[in-house]
Amino acid sequence: MTPIQELQIRRYLLGQLSDGASEEMERDLLANEEIFAELLIIEQELTDEYVNGGLTPDERANFERHFLATPERQEDLRFAQALNRHVKADKNNRHTGGGHLPVFRYSQSFRFRLIAAVALVAILIGVYWIIPRPPPSQQNFAILTLTISASDRSEGTPAATIKVPRNVDGLQILLQLPDQSLAAVRYRVEMEHDDGEKKSFEAAASERQSISVVIPAAELKRGLNSLKVFAVRGDGKEQRIPGNYFFTVE
């Protein structure tokens, strides 16, 4: 990863790229796992810089306007702020003022605690691999494949019907995407029951022209359901793919 690529990702996350450059970046994120992994690292770096006052005024404004557009990043920011407050409070509690001896004691204490923590993690990892564990239970899903309907209503659109067996863990739905679908790093699926209740799910897997979403059995209700798909870009913004998927649970 070159410094220029890292700078481009940083500007992309802050909403500083043109529309054309942003679309090119999103294509690279879909095609290159290394670039996507670097994006996640720079996300954390930007959050830390924001908390510690390391961003310029323009970057700070773009961070608040573009970067914090998703609930996930807002939650990451709250965690980083809480951690920063804890570290500052810990330093203030241990600071005795004047001279170098108290600083030395704090440093030695911190090193001791750090070494002890690393040793504890190593022991726990060793125990994890030594103790025999039962094999993971395999989940059982009913399978359903749906194609998109241009209509926003079920009238005139044949809805697939499925009877979910009692012994399954949920329903795995394969959604065929229309041609020329929006570029996205991930997808969100919103399910709406005919009584108006809505629930949101992350796509479990994605391919070029289809995505797969798993709906737990406890979330399924009898009656007509419609699914809406939202493409989530690398900067966290969502855009709905026009159309609906309909199915009926008996």
C-alpha positions as CSV (number, residue, x, y, z in Angstrom):
1,M,0.0,0.0,0.0
2,T,1.6,3.3,-1.1
3,P,1.3,6.6,0.8
4,I,-0.7,8.0,-2.2
5,Q,-3.2,5.1,-1.9
6,E,-3.5,5.6,1.9
7,L,-4.1,9.4,1.3
8,Q,-6.8,8.6,-1.3
9,I,-8.6,6.3,1.2
10,R,-8.4,8.9,3.9
11,R,-9.9,11.6,1.6
12,Y,-12.6,9.1,0.5
13,L,-13.6,8.5,4.1
14,L,-13.7,12.2,4.8
15,G,-15.8,12.8,1.6
16,Q,-13.1,14.9,-0.1
17,L,-13.0,13.0,-3.4
18,S,-15.0,13.8,-6.5
19,D,-18.0,11.6,-7.4
20,G,-15.9,9.9,-10.2
21,A,-12.9,9.3,-7.8
22,S,-15.3,7.9,-5.1
23,E,-16.8,5.5,-7.6
24,E,-13.4,4.3,-8.7
25,M,-12.4,3.8,-5.0
26,E,-15.5,1.8,-4.4
27,R,-14.7,-0.5,-7.3
28,D,-11.2,-1.0,-5.9
29,L,-12.6,-1.8,-2.5
30,L,-14.8,-4.5,-4.0
31,A,-12.0,-6.0,-6.1
32,N,-9.0,-5.7,-3.7
33,E,-9.2,-7.2,-0.1
34,E,-5.9,-5.4,0.8
35,I,-7.4,-2.0,0.0
36,F,-10.5,-2.8,2.0
37,A,-8.4,-4.0,5.0
38,E,-6.4,-0.7,4.8
39,L,-9.7,1.2,4.8
40,L,-10.7,-0.4,8.1
41,I,-7.3,0.6,9.6
42,I,-7.6,4.2,8.4
43,E,-11.1,4.3,9.9
44,Q,-9.7,3.6,13.3
45,E,-6.8,6.1,12.8
46,L,-9.2,8.9,11.9
47,T,-11.4,8.1,14.9
48,D,-8.3,8.3,17.2
49,E,-7.1,11.5,15.6
50,Y,-10.6,13.1,16.1
51,V,-10.7,12.1,19.7
52,N,-7.2,13.4,20.4
53,G,-7.6,16.7,18.4
54,G,-5.2,15.6,15.6
55,L,-7.5,16.6,12.7
56,T,-7.4,20.0,11.0
57,P,-10.6,22.1,11.2
58,D,-11.6,21.1,7.7
59,E,-10.9,17.4,8.4
60,R,-12.9,17.6,11.6
61,A,-15.9,19.2,9.8
62,N,-15.8,16.5,7.1
63,F,-15.3,13.8,9.8
64,E,-18.5,14.9,11.5
65,R,-20.5,15.4,8.3
66,H,-19.4,12.4,6.2
67,F,-17.5,9.9,8.3
68,L,-20.1,9.7,11.2
69,A,-22.9,9.0,8.8
70,T,-23.3,5.4,10.0
71,P,-24.4,4.2,13.5
72,E,-21.4,1.8,13.6
73,R,-18.8,4.6,13.3
74,Q,-20.8,6.7,15.9
75,E,-20.5,3.7,18.3
76,D,-16.8,3.3,17.6
77,L,-16.4,7.0,18.3
78,R,-18.2,6.8,21.7
79,F,-16.0,3.8,22.6
80,A,-12.8,5.7,21.7
81,Q,-13.9,8.8,23.7
82,A,-14.8,6.6,26.7
83,L,-11.4,4.9,26.5
84,N,-9.6,8.2,26.2
85,R,-11.4,9.6,29.3
86,H,-10.4,6.5,31.2
87,V,-6.7,6.8,30.3
88,K,-6.6,10.5,31.2
89,A,-8.4,9.8,34.5
90,D,-5.9,7.0,35.3
91,K,-3.0,9.3,34.6
92,N,-4.4,12.1,36.8
93,N,-5.1,9.7,39.7
94,R,-1.5,8.4,39.6
95,H,0.2,11.8,39.1
96,T,1.7,13.0,42.4
97,G,3.4,16.1,41.0
98,G,7.1,17.3,41.0
99,G,10.3,15.4,40.4
100,H,11.1,12.4,38.3
101,L,10.6,9.6,40.9
102,P,6.8,9.5,40.7
103,V,6.9,9.3,36.9
104,F,9.5,6.5,37.1
105,R,7.2,4.6,39.5
106,Y,4.2,5.0,37.2
107,S,6.3,3.8,34.3
108,Q,7.5,0.8,36.1
109,S,4.0,0.0,37.3
110,F,2.6,0.4,33.8
111,R,5.2,-1.9,32.4
112,F,4.5,-4.5,35.0
113,R,0.8,-4.4,34.4
114,L,1.4,-4.6,30.6
115,I,3.7,-7.7,31.0
116,A,1.2,-9.3,33.3
117,A,-1.6,-8.7,30.8
118,V,0.3,-10.2,27.9
119,A,1.2,-13.2,30.0
120,L,-2.4,-13.7,31.0
121,V,-3.5,-13.5,27.4
122,A,-0.9,-16.1,26.4
123,I,-2.1,-18.4,29.2
124,L,-5.7,-18.1,28.1
125,I,-4.9,-18.8,24.5
126,G,-2.9,-21.9,25.6
127,V,-5.8,-23.1,27.7
128,Y,-8.2,-22.5,24.8
129,W,-6.3,-24.8,22.5
130,I,-5.5,-27.4,25.1
131,I,-9.1,-28.0,26.4
132,P,-11.1,-30.1,24.1
133,R,-14.1,-28.4,22.7
134,P,-17.2,-29.9,21.2
135,P,-17.6,-29.4,17.4
136,P,-19.6,-26.4,16.4
137,S,-23.2,-27.2,15.9
138,Q,-24.3,-27.0,12.3
139,Q,-27.2,-24.7,11.7
140,N,-30.1,-25.9,9.5
141,F,-31.8,-23.4,7.2
142,A,-34.7,-23.5,4.8
143,I,-33.7,-22.2,1.4
144,L,-35.6,-19.7,-0.8
145,T,-34.6,-17.9,-4.0
146,L,-36.3,-14.7,-5.0
147,T,-36.2,-12.4,-8.0
148,I,-36.9,-8.7,-7.7
149,S,-40.2,-7.1,-8.6
150,A,-40.4,-3.5,-10.0
151,S,-43.6,-3.0,-8.1
152,D,-43.8,-1.6,-4.6
153,R,-47.0,-3.6,-3.9
154,S,-47.7,-7.3,-4.1
155,E,-50.9,-6.9,-6.3
156,G,-50.3,-8.6,-9.6
157,T,-46.9,-9.9,-8.4
158,P,-46.9,-13.6,-7.6
159,A,-45.2,-14.0,-4.2
160,A,-43.2,-17.1,-3.4
161,T,-44.8,-19.2,-0.6
162,I,-42.8,-21.2,1.9
163,K,-43.7,-23.3,4.9
164,V,-40.9,-23.1,7.4
165,P,-40.3,-26.5,9.2
166,R,-40.2,-26.3,13.0
167,N,-36.8,-27.9,13.2
168,V,-34.9,-25.3,11.2
169,D,-32.9,-22.4,12.6
170,G,-34.1,-19.9,10.1
171,L,-34.7,-19.0,6.4
172,Q,-31.8,-18.4,4.0
173,I,-32.9,-16.2,1.1
174,L,-30.9,-15.8,-2.1
175,L,-31.8,-12.5,-3.7
176,Q,-31.0,-12.1,-7.4
177,L,-29.8,-8.5,-8.0
178,P,-30.9,-6.6,-11.1
179,D,-28.3,-5.9,-13.8
180,Q,-26.3,-2.7,-13.3
181,S,-26.8,-2.9,-9.5
182,L,-25.1,-0.2,-7.4
183,A,-21.5,-0.7,-6.3
184,A,-21.3,-1.5,-2.6
185,V,-19.0,-2.9,0.0
186,R,-21.9,-4.5,1.8
187,Y,-25.7,-4.7,1.7
188,R,-28.5,-4.3,4.2
189,V,-31.8,-6.0,3.8
190,E,-35.0,-4.6,5.3
191,M,-38.0,-6.9,5.8
192,E,-41.5,-5.5,6.2
193,H,-44.4,-7.7,7.2
194,D,-47.9,-6.9,6.0
195,D,-48.8,-5.6,9.4
196,G,-46.2,-2.8,9.0
197,E,-43.5,-4.3,11.3
198,K,-40.0,-3.7,9.9
199,K,-36.7,-5.5,10.7
200,S,-33.2,-5.0,9.3
201,F,-30.6,-7.7,8.5
202,E,-27.1,-7.6,7.1
203,A,-26.4,-9.7,4.0
204,A,-24.5,-12.8,5.1
205,A,-22.7,-13.2,1.8
206,S,-22.6,-11.5,-1.6
207,E,-21.7,-12.4,-5.1
208,R,-21.6,-10.4,-8.4
209,Q,-25.4,-10.6,-9.1
210,S,-26.9,-12.0,-5.9
211,I,-26.8,-11.6,-2.1
212,S,-27.7,-14.0,0.6
213,V,-29.5,-13.0,3.8
214,V,-30.4,-15.2,6.8
215,I,-33.5,-14.5,8.8
216,P,-33.7,-16.4,12.1
217,A,-36.9,-18.5,12.6
218,A,-37.9,-16.4,15.6
219,E,-38.1,-13.3,13.3
220,L,-40.4,-14.9,10.8
221,K,-44.2,-14.3,11.0
222,R,-46.9,-15.9,9.0
223,G,-48.2,-13.7,6.2
224,L,-46.9,-11.6,3.3
225,N,-43.4,-10.1,3.6
226,S,-41.5,-7.7,1.4
227,L,-37.7,-7.2,1.3
228,K,-35.9,-4.0,0.3
229,V,-32.2,-4.1,-0.4
230,F,-29.8,-1.1,0.4
231,A,-26.3,-0.9,-1.1
232,V,-23.9,0.5,1.5
233,R,-20.9,2.3,0.1
234,G,-17.4,2.4,1.6
235,D,-18.2,5.9,3.2
236,G,-21.2,4.4,5.0
237,K,-23.9,6.0,2.8
238,E,-26.8,3.9,1.8
239,Q,-28.7,3.8,-1.5
240,R,-31.7,1.6,-2.1
241,I,-31.9,-0.7,-5.0
242,P,-35.3,0.0,-6.7
243,G,-37.8,-2.8,-6.4
244,N,-39.0,-5.4,-3.8
245,Y,-38.8,-9.1,-3.1
246,F,-42.1,-10.7,-1.9
247,F,-42.6,-14.0,-0.1
248,T,-45.4,-15.5,2.1
249,V,-44.8,-17.6,5.2
250,E,-47.5,-20.2,5.8
